[in-house]
Amino acid sequence: MNSSSARPVTDSDAARALALPGGAPASDGAYVGLLRELLHGAADLTVSARVRWSGDKSLGNGSST
């Protein structure tokens, strides 16, 4: 985890999550790394996310669509 930008958060219902602020592709944005051993022998991986969108229509590449 890039601890300089990612951080744990707790909402008003005491649900815990990881806040991963966005950034440009070349930035030092937030990420989470998984150890290879965690996935050893796995055939599939499912990633789930709850996203809070700020309403910004920019895609980070200068485009608005």
N, C-alpha and C positions, 0 to 999 in steps of 0.2 A: 504494500500500500504506500502510495506517495503521501507521507504524513505532512508534508509541507502544504498540501492543498486539500486532501481528503480528511474528513473528520467524522467521528461518531456523533449522532444526534438522537435525542429522545423527544417524541411529540407529546401533545397534551394527554394522550391516552396511554402514555408510558411505553409506546411501541418504539423499539430501537431500530435504527437504520444507519446507513453510511451516506454522508453527503459528499457527492462527487461533482464539484463545480466544473463547468465546461471550459473550453478554451480553444484557441486556434490550433490547427494540426501541428504546428511547429512549437507550441508552447509547452511548458512543463506542467501540463494539466494533471488532474487526479486520475489515478488508476488503481486497480487491485490486481495483484499477481497471485497465481495459484501455484503451489508446489507441484511439480510433475508427478510426484509420488501419490498425491491425492487422486489423480485420475488414472493411475496405472491399472490396466486391465479393463477400464471402462469402455463400453462401446458407444455410449451416448452421454451428452452433457446438456442439461437444460439450464438456461439463465433467465431469471425472472427479474423484472424491474418495475417499480412504481415511480412514475416521473411527474414532477411538478414543473409545468412549463411556465415560463415567465411571460409568455405572450409575444416575445420577440420573434419576428418572422425571418430573421437572418439565419442562414445555415452555416455561418462562420467562414464562408468562402466569397463573400461579397455579393452573393445572390440573395434574392428575397423570395424565391420559390423553391 
